[in-house]
Structures are given as C-alpha cells and as structure tokens.
Amino acid sequence: MKDGFIRVAALSPEIRVADCAFNAERICELMDEAVQEHAKILVFPELCITGYTCGDLFWQETLLTGAVQALRQVICHSAGKDALIFVGLPWERNGKLYNVAAVLSDGELLGFVPKRHLPNYNEFYEARHFTPGNENVVFENFDGKAIPFGMNLLFTCDALQGLCVAAEICEDLWAPNPPSTAHAMAGANVIVNLSASDEVVGKSLYRRSLVEGQSARLLCGYIYASAGEGESTQDLVYGGQRLLAENGHVLAESSHFGEPFYSSGSVRSGIICTEFDIGRLRAERRRMTTFASADCANAEECSISLPARQSGESRLPEISAGIQQTQMGTYFRVPFHLKKEETPLTRAFNPMPFVPDGAKDRSQRCEEILMIQAQGLKKRMKHTGAKSLVVGISGGLDSTLALLVMTRACDLLGLPRETMTAVTMPGFGTTDRTYHNSCSLTKNLGAQLLEVDIRDAVNIHFRDIGQDPSMHDVTYENGQARERTQILMDLANKTGGMVVGTGDMSELALGWATYNGDHMSMYGVNCSVPKTLVRHLVRYYADTCGDEKVSSILYDVLDTPVSPELLPPENGQISQKTEDIVGPYELHDFFLYYLLRFGYPPAKLYRIARLAFADVYNDRTILKWMKTFYRRFFAQQFKRSCIPDGPKVGSVALSPRGDLRMPSDACVRLWMEELEAIR
C-alpha cells in the first residue's frame, strides 16, 4: 500500500442455487484470481454461498448446515492469502436467520455483519426469512472462538495509512439512512456492499448513481458486488453488476450483465479491480470540516479496539460491560494484517485534471466557466458603477479570454460593446502576428481599439533610472510590463472605468507575472482558470460563436506560442517562449491540482505524474520541472497574497481570501528534500 494506494476487487462468481459446495469452489477459484492480481480487499455478492434466490429453502437445516461447511472451506482456503475477504451467507442465531457478510483474513473468521434493511415489497420478500440486524455487537461461537456479530464492526489495518473498512448489504444502501453513513462517521474510509439486485429497465443506472453519490457524501471508497450468473431466473434476472467508486467517481465497473468475465476453466467468473487512494480520501476528510459535524469527533475514543491475536488464543476475548456510546453507537475495531508492499497501479490519471475528457462534458464545463466569469464581472461593474472596461490586449490566450468574458458581461448587462476598450501596446518584443490578431479581434467583437506604443516611454524611463536598453535583464522586461499597467490604470481613471486583469491561475502559481505590472488589475477574471483550461475556453468560443471572422482569429491565437513578448523577436518570430523558461504548463497544472486539491507529497505526485505523462516526458524531465514548480510555488506566494478580486471557477483556487491561506515566507525545505531523495 505504498503512497496510500490499495488494490480492491468486486467479484461475481457463477453459482448454483442451493449447491453450497459448488459455490464455495467457485468463490475460492475467483479468490485466487483476485489475489494473483494483487487485490487486498475482495468483495463477493450477498448470500453467494447459498445463492440469493433459495426462497423457502432458507428454512431447511440441510441448506444452513451446508452453508456453514462451505464457509469453513472458504476460510481454510483464505489461509496464506494477504487479503480481507467478504462473502455472503445465511446465519442462524438464537433461532432466527440473518443475512450476513462473513469477514475473513488469512485463514481466520473476523466477524459477521448482518443486513439491517430487509426489502419486503414488489418482488422482494426477505422479511419472510430473515431478521434485521442492529447496531448492538454480540459474540457468536464459531468453532470454539468468540466472533463479533453486529453492524458496527470496523476492520482496521492502521499500519497501512489508517485503512478502515466497514460493510453494508444491498438494500442498506437504498434506505433513507444507510448504515454506511454512520460507519464512515466512525472512521471507515472503505465501504463494501454485498448485493443481489435484480435487473429491470433503468435500474443499473440508478444503482450506479447511488454508489457514486454515497462515495461522494462519505468521502470514501465504495466496493459494490452484485449476484449474477447462476441465480434463479424463475421470475427475475440478476446481472452481476460490479462498481468500484472513490469519492463520487466510478473508477471501474462491469456492465449490469457481468462483463467483463475472466475464464477459469469451464467456469465463467467475473472480477473487476482497481486501486483506491486511501491517502487522498484521508486528505479530503481533513480538509472538509463539515465531515465531522455530526458529533462524531470522539467516535474513535468511544469505540472499542480489539487486541490482535496472541499465539494459541482467540483474537476476540470477552469484553467487559460499561461501554461509552456515541450518536453512531458503539463501534468495535477488529484488526487485520496486510503486508507492506508496493501496489501496482492500473488506474488512470488524467494528465489534464482541470479539463474534462469527453467533448460534451468539456463543452458544458466551458460554458459554465465563461458564465461564472462573466457574472462575476457583471456584478462588479454594477456595484462600482463602472462606465467602461479597459483591458490590455496582446494577441495571446489570456488577454483574448479576458476580452471574450468582457464581451459576454456587456451583453448580459445590455451595454453596447463600445463600453469595452482594448488597448494594444506594442513594445520591444511585439510581433506582427500578435499585433494584427489583437487589432482584428477587438474590431470584430465591436470593442474600441486604442493603440499606445510604449517604446519611447520605456526608453525615457530607462534613461531616468540608468538602465542600459541593450541589457535584456529582468529590469528590461519588467519595465515594459509596469508601463503597460500604468497606461491601463490611467485610461480606466480617465473613462470612469475599471481594468480587467488577464493573468491566469497557472501564472499565479508560478509567480510568472511582474509584481505591480500584469500582476495587478481591478478585477481578475482569469485568476482561477489554469493555462490548460484557458486554451479550451478560447477554442469553445471559437467553435460556438457563429462568427467566421472571430473564429478564424481565435484559431490563430490558439496556434501562437505562449510568450510575454518582452524580448526582441528573431527574424520577426517570437523569441521568448514561456514554457522553455518555466516548463510545460500541462505539467505545472498537474502538479498544482494534486498538491492543493489532495495534498499529495512530492514522491507520490512524481509517481503518478510518470504514469500520466509516460508517453510525453521522460522521468528526468518530469523531476526537473517538478523541482522548478515547488521552488517557484513557495517563493512567489507574496505575489498571491495581494492579488485583486476575481471569481473562483473550480475546486482549486489561489485567492488569499478564500482557498489558499499560506504565509509568504513559508520554507520549501521539506518538500525539496523529498524530491532530492528521488532517484
């Protein structure tokens, strides 16, 4: 479980109704397959040892005895398996039947978790056979050992970064107050669900939404395994749907008729695997203060931890009375052991986490972001009574996006587009391409165009401060940026307007902005839009605006290298390319997302970056720019501590008034030491 990853599996074996020996064999075969794939948490369906569709055969002692014998067989087969395993069967206690999950590890039975909510409507009649479980934990005698029986069992492996697993069964998830809610509030970060859910039209999508939603609300990993091949089709069909979800996202799934299946001899068996990121889930829970708002802050202190087994004695000794209670009830923590080893990663990591994969989702996201930006600017204009909007237009992506947002804001307010003034300010590095794109876009959008050549003013400034114009150092570059900002501010004052900032979130993260130059504005519409997303927003506008001239200009802007254009061109072409200096923005945006969104440490971030960009950058390149990112991110916080107002559009933002309360003089030493240790 290196870096907090643990491999999990949902399994649906082929069964025969009421043939416990056959079912145990299939469970064991599938267990072997999953262990060979390095799965550490294995979840089988509800009542899979007997079959869910036994009906009144559940009253037959022969079936119940066969189920217990089959359970012993499965427990014995789990010996030497480095995994926590959940299998379903009927269990008799004090003359009543319970639908339970038996929990096994390394040849030992750890506990029984009974089903709480028994469906007794439509095609279901579980209450005919079974008794609901409850929160009270009692102890069952199984082969001379005291085994805990109750809903409130937490299976913990604290040696592996706080892994804590709890179970619920099928209908429990459908109930208004699923047991998994209390389990998660008591500390469970992985919930398993043993299910037997029949197929009717549309039900598979509803099941998926339930699993997604519960994993999101509980900030947990959720493993759902449903019965399939071999269940009785007398009146119903069972599809064997399996889902593996983490914090609202389905990472792996089968179809609701069981695909994909692996072949095991002549037996068709189904298994899906992926990795849960327990470290990420724990980071989310640390960040979300409302997760602990249900009076559960002391749940761990009020729960009972059962000691690990000593040689020759039961893991589960007698527990004395007088147990403290919480609103979640009393929880018993049952320890299990897993080896510490590196989990092979098969889950995918989007190299552009700020950008949705699908074209439809991407278009919807772009439209929503443009509207958030425009609505933010609209409100600021109304509040300040601004009579004009002023922006510096360079022919690059950021200023282009800002102008498009301004256009939408004016349209929302019903103001003429002449309200906007786009100022092109040619300097020492301006190329014909960017100059003409700036002018053409401004005119075609209906804004006023103003040209102010800054070269004479900057040369006078250089003369005044004794700067040699042939010395192309930071003073040479920043002098131009600050001159442009002065012009914009004064023009806004002159017209009773406001300066709209163009800088994006990626530039803020790296500090790639001139302090009190392009760093400053009166409202920064792009301040929480990363560079990788800016490009998609401009392309979306080009694709949907319906104006061929505007679209043509925008497509050329998209093809222009990213540059501040502060150094003289070479043969008329841009000579200063930002990504050659600070590194690829797609890498920096990836680092930024996982650093701030989930608090990944450098070594873990490097590991997943290698997977995400395996076909793009070699390891040495990734590590090089990762070091650059951390150094600049820490060193440049002072620029972010005083940034102008601007709208948050996504889950990651850098506003010192909102998402990032970071001291400007924080030390990067711990992070750099971890990076330097990477070989």
C-alpha positions in Angstrom: 0.0 0.0 0.0 2.8 2.4 -0.9 1.7 6.1 -1.3 -1.7 5.2 0.2 -2.9 3.0 -2.7 -4.6 -0.3 -2.1 -5.9 -2.7 -4.8 -9.5 -3.8 -4.4 -11.8 -6.2 -6.2 -15.5 -6.8 -6.7 -16.3 -10.4 -7.7 -19.4 -12.2 -9.0 -18.8 -16.0 -9.2 -21.1 -18.3 -11.2 -23.2 -20.2 -8.7 -25.8 -23.0 -8.4 -28.8 -22.3 -6.3 -28.5 -24.2 -3.0 -25.3 -26.0 -4.1 -23.0 -24.7 -1.3 -20.1 -26.9 -2.1 -20.0 -25.9 -5.8 -20.4 -22.2 -4.8 -17.5 -22.5 -2.3 -15.3 -23.9 -5.0 -16.2 -21.1 -7.4 -15.6 -18.5 -4.7 -12.2 -20.0 -3.9 -11.2 -20.0 -7.6 -12.2 -16.4 -8.0 -10.4 -15.5 -4.8 -7.2 -17.0 -6.2 -7.6 -14.9 -9.4 -8.0 -11.7 -7.4 -5.1 -12.4 -5.1 -2.9 -13.1 -8.2 -3.9 -9.6 -9.4 -2.7 -8.2 -6.0 -6.1 -7.4 -4.7 -6.2 -6.8 -1.0 -9.9 -6.3 -0.3 -12.2 -8.8 -2.0 -16.0 -8.4 -2.0 -18.4 -11.2 -3.1 -22.2 -10.9 -3.5 -24.9 -11.2 -0.9 -25.8 -14.8 0.1 -23.3 -16.1 -2.6 -22.5 -19.3 -0.6 -26.1 -20.5 -1.0 -27.5 -18.2 -3.7 -29.8 -15.3 -3.1 -32.8 -17.0 -4.8 -33.2 -20.0 -2.5 -36.6 -18.8 -1.3 -38.2 -21.1 1.4 -35.2 -23.4 1.2 -33.6 -21.0 3.6 -35.7 -22.7 6.3 -34.1 -26.0 5.5 -31.5 -27.1 8.1 -29.7 -29.0 5.4 -29.0 -25.8 3.5 -27.9 -23.9 6.6 -25.6 -26.7 7.6 -24.1 -26.9 4.1 -23.6 -23.1 4.2 -21.6 -23.4 7.4 -19.5 -26.2 5.9 -18.9 -24.2 2.8 -17.9 -21.2 4.9 -15.3 -23.3 6.7 -13.9 -24.3 3.3 -13.6 -20.7 2.1 -12.0 -19.7 5.4 -9.5 -22.5 5.1 -8.7 -21.5 1.5 -8.0 -17.9 2.6 -5.1 -19.1 4.7 -1.9 -17.5 3.4 -3.9 -15.0 1.3 -2.8 -11.5 2.0 -6.4 -10.0 1.8 -9.5 -9.0 3.6 -12.4 -11.0 2.1 -16.2 -10.5 2.4 -18.6 -13.4 1.5 -22.4 -13.6 2.0 -24.4 -16.4 3.6 -27.4 -17.1 5.8 -26.6 -17.4 9.5 -28.7 -18.8 12.3 -28.6 -17.1 15.7 -30.9 -17.8 18.6 -33.5 -19.5 16.3 -33.5 -16.6 13.8 -31.9 -16.3 10.4 -29.8 -13.3 9.4 -28.4 -12.3 6.0 -24.8 -11.7 6.8 -21.4 -10.8 5.4 -18.7 -13.1 6.8 -15.4 -11.3 7.0 -12.2 -13.4 6.6 -8.5 -12.9 6.5 -5.6 -15.3 6.3 -7.5 -18.4 7.4 -9.4 -16.7 10.2 -13.0 -15.6 10.6 -13.0 -12.0 11.9 -16.7 -11.2 12.2 -20.3 -11.3 10.9 -22.0 -8.2 9.7 -25.9 -8.6 9.4 -28.1 -6.8 6.9 -30.2 -4.1 8.5 -32.8 -3.1 6.0 -34.8 -6.1 4.6 -36.8 -5.3 1.4 -40.3 -6.8 1.6 -42.0 -5.0 -1.4 -42.6 -5.8 -5.1 -40.5 -8.8 -6.0 -38.7 -8.9 -2.6 -39.8 -10.9 0.5 -36.7 -11.1 2.6 -38.6 -10.4 5.8 -40.3 -13.8 5.2 -37.0 -15.5 6.0 -34.6 -13.1 7.8 -34.4 -10.9 10.9 -33.0 -7.4 10.6 -29.6 -6.8 12.2 -28.8 -3.9 14.5 -26.0 -1.8 15.9 -25.5 -4.0 19.1 -22.4 -6.1 18.8 -22.6 -9.6 20.4 -20.4 -12.6 20.1 -21.1 -15.8 18.3 -19.4 -19.1 19.0 -17.8 -20.4 15.8 -15.6 -23.5 16.2 -14.9 -22.6 19.8 -14.0 -19.0 19.1 -15.9 -15.8 20.0 -16.7 -14.0 16.8 -18.3 -10.5 16.9 -21.7 -10.2 15.3 -23.3 -6.9 14.5 -23.5 -4.0 12.1 -21.0 -1.8 13.9 -17.8 -3.5 13.1 -14.7 -1.7 11.7 -11.9 -3.7 10.2 -8.7 -1.8 10.6 -5.2 -2.0 9.3 -3.6 1.0 10.9 -0.1 0.1 9.8 -1.3 0.9 6.2 -2.0 4.6 6.5 -5.2 4.3 8.5 -7.1 1.8 6.3 -10.6 1.2 7.9 -13.3 -1.0 6.3 -17.0 -1.5 7.1 -19.8 -3.4 5.4 -23.4 -3.0 4.5 -25.6 -5.3 2.4 -27.7 -4.4 -0.7 -30.9 -2.7 0.4 -29.0 -0.9 3.2 -27.7 1.4 0.5 -31.3 2.1 -0.8 -32.5 3.1 2.7 -33.0 6.8 3.7 -30.2 6.4 6.3 -27.8 3.8 5.1 -25.6 2.2 7.8 -22.5 3.2 5.8 -23.2 6.8 6.8 -22.6 6.0 10.5 -19.7 3.7 9.6 -17.9 6.5 7.7 -18.5 9.0 10.5 -17.0 6.5 12.9 -13.8 6.2 10.7 -14.4 3.8 7.9 -12.8 5.0 4.7 -13.7 2.0 2.6 -17.3 0.7 2.4 -18.2 -2.7 0.9 -21.6 -3.7 -0.3 -22.5 -7.4 -0.8 -25.6 -7.2 -3.1 -28.1 -9.3 -5.0 -30.0 -6.8 -7.1 -32.2 -8.0 -9.9 -32.4 -6.3 -13.3 -35.3 -4.1 -14.5 -35.1 -1.4 -17.1 -33.1 1.6 -15.9 -32.1 0.1 -12.6 -28.4 -0.3 -13.4 -28.1 3.5 -13.9 -29.9 4.1 -10.6 -27.6 1.7 -8.8 -24.6 3.5 -10.3 -25.9 6.9 -9.1 -26.4 5.5 -5.6 -22.9 4.2 -5.4 -21.4 7.4 -6.8 -23.4 9.6 -4.5 -22.7 7.6 -1.4 -19.0 7.5 -2.0 -19.1 11.3 -2.6 -21.0 12.1 0.5 -18.9 9.9 2.7 -15.5 10.7 1.1 -14.8 7.0 0.9 -14.0 4.2 -1.5 -17.1 2.1 -2.2 -17.0 -1.6 -3.4 -20.3 -2.9 -4.8 -20.6 -6.6 -5.9 -23.9 -8.0 -7.1 -25.1 -11.5 -7.7 -25.3 -12.7 -11.3 -24.6 -15.9 -13.2 -26.4 -18.9 -11.9 -29.1 -17.2 -9.7 -32.6 -18.5 -10.4 -34.4 -16.9 -13.3 -37.8 -18.2 -12.3 -39.2 -14.7 -12.1 -36.1 -12.4 -12.1 -32.8 -11.9 -13.8 -29.6 -11.0 -11.9 -26.9 -9.2 -13.9 -23.9 -9.2 -11.7 -23.2 -5.5 -11.8 -20.0 -4.5 -10.0 -18.8 -1.0 -9.2 -15.7 0.5 -7.7 -16.1 4.1 -6.8 -14.0 6.7 -5.0 -15.3 10.0 -3.7 -18.0 10.3 -6.3 -16.1 8.8 -9.3 -16.6 5.3 -10.7 -13.1 4.0 -11.3 -14.0 0.6 -12.6 -17.3 -1.2 -13.4 -18.7 -4.1 -15.2 -21.9 -4.0 -17.3 -25.0 -4.9 -15.5 -24.9 -8.3 -17.1 -21.5 -9.1 -15.7 -19.0 -8.2 -18.5 -16.0 -8.4 -18.4 -15.7 -12.0 -17.4 -12.5 -14.0 -16.9 -12.5 -17.6 -17.9 -11.5 -20.1 -15.2 -11.5 -23.4 -16.9 -15.1 -24.1 -17.9 -16.4 -21.7 -15.3 -17.3 -18.2 -16.2 -16.4 -15.9 -13.4 -16.3 -12.1 -13.1 -13.9 -9.8 -11.4 -13.0 -6.1 -11.7 -10.1 -4.5 -9.9 -8.7 -1.0 -9.3 -6.8 0.9 -6.7 -8.3 3.1 -4.0 -6.2 6.1 -2.9 -6.7 6.0 0.9 -4.3 8.9 1.3 -6.4 11.0 -0.9 -9.6 10.2 1.0 -7.9 11.0 4.3 -6.7 14.3 2.9 -10.3 15.1 1.7 -11.7 14.4 5.2 -9.0 16.6 6.8 -9.9 19.4 4.5 -13.7 19.2 4.8 -14.5 20.4 8.4 -18.2 19.6 8.0 -17.4 15.9 7.7 -17.0 15.8 11.5 -20.1 17.9 12.3 -22.4 15.1 13.4 -21.0 14.9 16.9 -18.5 12.2 15.8 -15.3 13.9 16.8 -14.7 11.5 19.6 -16.0 8.4 17.8 -12.6 6.7 17.8 -12.1 7.3 21.5 -15.6 5.9 22.2 -15.0 2.8 20.1 -13.5 -0.5 21.4 -10.3 -1.7 19.8 -10.0 -5.5 19.9 -6.4 -6.6 20.6 -4.5 -8.6 18.0 -4.5 -12.4 18.4 -1.7 -13.8 20.5 -0.3 -17.2 19.7 -2.7 -20.0 20.7 -5.6 -17.8 21.7 -8.7 -16.2 20.2 -8.3 -12.8 18.6 -11.6 -11.8 20.3 -11.5 -12.0 24.1 -14.5 -11.3 26.3 -15.3 -7.5 26.6 -16.4 -6.1 29.9 -19.6 -4.0 30.2 -19.8 -0.2 30.6 -19.0 0.9 27.1 -19.4 4.5 26.2 -21.9 5.4 23.5 -21.9 8.0 20.6 -24.6 9.1 18.3 -23.2 6.5 15.9 -23.5 3.7 18.5 -20.7 1.6 19.9 -18.1 0.5 17.3 -15.8 -2.5 17.6 -12.5 -2.3 15.8 -11.3 -5.6 14.6 -7.6 -5.6 13.4 -6.3 -7.5 10.4 -2.9 -7.6 8.9 -1.7 -6.9 5.4 1.9 -6.9 4.2 3.5 -3.6 3.3 4.3 -3.7 -0.4 4.1 -1.5 -3.4 0.6 -1.6 -5.0 0.9 -1.9 -8.8 -1.2 0.9 -10.3 -3.6 0.3 -13.1 -6.0 3.2 -12.6 -5.7 6.1 -15.0 -4.6 9.6 -14.1 -5.8 12.3 -16.4 -2.8 14.4 -17.5 -5.1 17.4 -17.6 -7.1 17.2 -14.4 -8.7 20.6 -14.9 -10.1 19.6 -18.3 -12.9 17.0 -18.7 -12.3 14.1 -21.1 -15.4 13.9 -23.1 -16.3 16.6 -25.7 -19.8 17.0 -24.3 -18.7 17.4 -20.7 -15.9 19.7 -21.9 -18.3 22.0 -23.7 -20.7 22.1 -20.7 -17.8 23.0 -18.4 -16.5 25.7 -20.7 -20.0 27.3 -21.0 -20.4 27.2 -17.2 -17.0 28.8 -16.6 -17.5 31.5 -19.1 -20.8 32.3 -17.4 -19.2 32.4 -13.9 -16.5 34.7 -15.2 -19.0 37.0 -16.9 -21.4 37.0 -14.0 -18.6 38.0 -11.6 -17.6 40.9 -13.9 -21.2 41.9 -14.3 -21.7 42.2 -10.6 -18.5 44.2 -10.1 -19.5 46.6 -12.9 -22.9 47.2 -11.4 -21.5 47.6 -7.9 -18.8 50.1 -8.9 -20.9 51.9 -11.5 -18.1 51.5 -14.0 -18.8 53.2 -17.2 -16.1 51.4 -19.2 -14.0 48.3 -19.2 -10.3 48.5 -20.1 -8.1 45.6 -21.0 -4.6 45.2 -22.4 -4.8 43.0 -25.5 -1.7 41.3 -26.6 -2.8 38.6 -29.1 -2.1 35.9 -26.5 -4.5 33.4 -24.9 -5.1 35.1 -21.6 -5.9 38.6 -22.8 -8.1 37.0 -25.5 -10.1 35.1 -23.0 -10.5 38.2 -20.8 -11.8 40.2 -23.8 -14.3 37.4 -24.6 -15.5 37.4 -21.0 -15.9 41.2 -21.1 -18.0 40.8 -24.3 -20.3 38.4 -22.5 -20.6 40.6 -19.5 -21.6 43.6 -21.6 -24.1 41.6 -23.4 -25.6 40.4 -20.1 -25.9 44.0 -18.9 -27.4 45.1 -22.2 -24.5 47.6 -22.7 -23.0 48.4 -26.1 -19.8 46.7 -26.8 -18.2 50.1 -27.3 -18.2 50.1 -23.5 -15.0 48.0 -23.8 -11.7 49.5 -24.7 -9.0 47.1 -25.7 -5.5 48.7 -25.6 -2.7 47.3 -27.8 0.7 48.5 -26.5 3.5 47.4 -28.9 6.8 47.1 -27.2 10.3 45.7 -27.9 9.1 42.1 -28.3 5.8 42.6 -30.1 5.5 40.6 -33.4 3.3 41.4 -36.4 1.2 38.2 -35.8 0.1 39.1 -32.3 -0.3 42.7 -33.1 -2.7 42.1 -36.0 -4.6 39.4 -34.1 -5.1 41.9 -31.3 -6.4 44.6 -33.5 -8.6 42.3 -35.7 -10.2 40.6 -32.7 -11.0 43.8 -31.0 -12.7 45.3 -34.1 -14.6 42.2 -34.9 -16.0 41.9 -31.4 -17.2 45.5 -31.6 -14.9 47.0 -28.9 -13.0 50.2 -29.1 -9.4 49.8 -30.1 -6.7 52.1 -28.7 -3.0 51.8 -29.7 -0.3 53.1 -27.4 3.3 52.4 -28.4 5.3 52.0 -25.2 8.8 52.0 -26.6 9.5 55.8 -26.3 8.1 55.9 -22.7 10.1 52.9 -21.6 13.3 54.2 -23.1 12.8 57.5 -21.2 12.2 55.5 -18.1 15.4 53.5 -18.7 17.3 56.8 -19.2 15.9 58.1 -15.9 17.0 55.0 -13.8 20.2 54.4 -15.7 19.2 51.2 -17.4 21.1 50.2 -20.5 18.5 49.3 -23.1 20.9 46.7 -24.6 20.9 44.8 -21.3 17.9 42.4 -21.7 17.6 41.6 -18.0 14.7 41.5 -15.6 14.6 45.3 -15.4 14.3 45.5 -19.2 11.4 43.1 -19.1 9.5 44.3 -16.1 9.9 48.0 -17.1 7.7 47.2 -20.1 5.1 45.3 -18.1 4.7 48.1 -15.5 4.5 50.8 -18.2 1.6 48.9 -19.7 -0.2 48.6 -16.4 0.2 52.3 -15.7 -1.3 53.1 -19.1 -4.3 50.8 -18.4 -4.9 52.2 -14.9 -4.8 55.8 -16.1 -7.1 55.1 -19.0 -9.6 53.5 -16.7 -9.5 56.6 -14.4 -9.9 58.8 -17.4 -13.0 57.0 -18.6 -14.6 56.2 -15.2 -13.9 52.5 -15.8 -12.1 49.5 -14.4 -9.1 47.5 -15.6 -9.9 43.8 -16.2 -7.0 41.5 -15.3 -5.8 38.9 -17.7 -3.4 36.7 -15.7 -4.4 33.1 -15.2 -4.0 30.7 -12.2 -1.0 28.8 -13.6 0.9 32.1 -13.9 -0.1 33.0 -10.3 1.1 29.5 -9.1 4.5 30.0 -10.6 4.7 33.7 -9.9 5.1 34.3 -13.7 3.9 37.9 -13.5 5.5 41.2 -13.0 4.8 42.4 -9.5 2.6 45.5 -9.8 2.7 45.0 -13.5 0.5 42.5 -15.2 0.1 41.1 -11.7 -2.3 44.0 -10.9 -5.8 44.9 -12.1 -9.2 46.0 -10.7 -10.8 42.6 -11.3 -9.1 39.5 -12.5 -11.5 37.3 -14.5 -8.9 34.6 -15.2 -7.5 34.3 -11.7 -8.7 30.7 -11.1 -8.5 29.4 -14.6 -5.4 27.3 -15.3 -3.5 27.7 -18.5 -4.5 24.2 -19.8 -8.1 25.2 -19.5 -7.7 28.7 -20.9 -6.9 27.1 -24.3 -10.1 25.1 -24.2 -12.3 28.1 -23.3 -11.0 30.1 -26.2 -11.5 27.1 -28.5 -15.0 26.6 -27.3 -15.8 30.2 -28.0 -14.3 29.9 -31.5 -16.3 26.8 -32.2 -19.7 28.2 -31.0 -19.7 31.9 -31.6 -21.1 31.7 -35.1 -18.8 34.4 -36.5 -16.4 33.1 -39.0 -14.0 36.1 -38.8 -13.8 35.9 -35.0 -13.4 32.2 -35.1 -10.6 32.4 -37.6 -8.7 34.9 -35.5 -9.2 32.8 -32.3 -7.8 29.7 -34.1 -4.7 31.6 -35.0 -4.3 32.9 -31.4 -4.6 29.2 -30.3 -1.7 28.3 -32.6 0.5 31.1 -31.3 3.3 30.1 -28.8 2.8 31.3 -25.2 5.0 34.3 -24.6 5.1 37.6 -22.7 6.9 39.1 -25.8 9.2 41.2 -23.7 12.4 40.4 -25.6 13.1 41.4 -29.3 11.8 39.0 -32.0 14.2 36.8 -34.0 13.5 37.2 -37.8 10.1 38.5 -37.0 9.2 35.5 -34.9 8.6 35.2 -31.1 11.9 34.6 -29.4 10.8 34.3 -25.8 8.7 31.2 -25.2 7.4 30.9 -21.7 7.4 27.1 -21.5 11.0 26.9 -22.5 11.8 29.0 -19.4 9.5 27.8 -16.6 8.5 24.4 -18.1 5.4 22.9 -19.7 2.1 24.3 -18.3 0.5 20.9 -18.6 3.0 19.5 -16.1 2.7 22.5 -13.7 -1.1 22.4 -13.8 -1.0 18.7 -13.0 1.4 19.4 -10.0 -0.8 22.2 -8.9 -4.0 20.2 -8.9 -2.7 17.3 -6.8 -0.7 19.5 -4.5 -3.6 21.7 -3.5 -6.6 19.5 -4.1 -5.4 16.4 -2.3 -2.2 17.4 -0.5 -0.1 14.8 -2.3 3.5 14.6 -1.1 6.2 15.1 -3.8 7.2 11.4 -4.1 3.6 10.3 -4.6 3.0 13.2 -7.1 6.1 12.2 -9.0 4.9 8.6 -9.2 1.5 9.4 -10.7 3.0 12.1 -13.0 5.2 9.4 -14.5 2.1 7.3 -15.2 0.1 10.2 -16.6 2.8 11.5 -18.9 4.6 8.3 -19.7 4.3 8.8 -23.5 5.2 12.5 -23.3 8.1 13.2 -20.9 10.9 11.1 -19.5 11.4 10.7 -15.8 14.3 13.2 -15.7 12.2 15.9 -17.4 9.3 15.4 -15.0 11.5 15.6 -12.0 13.3 18.7 -13.3 10.2 20.7 -13.8 8.7 19.4 -10.6 11.6 20.9 -8.6 11.0 24.2 -10.5 7.3 24.1 -9.6 7.9 23.6 -5.9 10.6 26.3 -5.7 8.6 28.9 -7.5 5.3 28.0 -5.8 6.8 28.6 -2.4 9.0 31.6 -3.3 6.2 33.5 -5.2 3.4 33.4 -2.6 4.0 37.1 -1.8 2.5 37.9 -5.2 -0.6 35.8 -4.5 -1.0 37.4 -1.1 -2.2 40.7 -2.6 -3.9 39.7 -5.9 -7.0 41.5 -7.0 -10.5 40.1 -6.6 -11.7 37.6 -9.1 -14.2 34.7 -9.4 -13.4 31.1 -8.3 -14.5 28.7 -11.0 -13.2 25.3 -9.9 -12.2 23.2 -6.9 -8.7 24.7 -6.9 -8.1 28.4 -6.4 -5.3 30.6 -5.1 -7.1 33.5 -3.5 -5.6 34.5 -0.2 -9.1 35.4 0.9 -10.5 32.0 0.1 -8.7 28.8 -0.7 -5.1 29.4 0.0 -4.1 30.8 3.4 -0.3 30.4 3.0 2.4 32.5 4.6 4.6 34.4 2.0 7.8 33.2 3.7 7.0 29.5 4.2 10.0 27.3 3.7 10.1 24.7 0.9 12.8 22.6 2.5 10.8 19.5 3.5 9.3 19.2 0.0 12.6 19.7 -1.7 14.4 17.2 0.5 11.8 14.6 -0.6 12.3 15.5 -4.2 16.1 15.3 -3.9 15.8 11.8 -2.4 14.1 10.6 -5.6 16.4 8.5 -7.8 
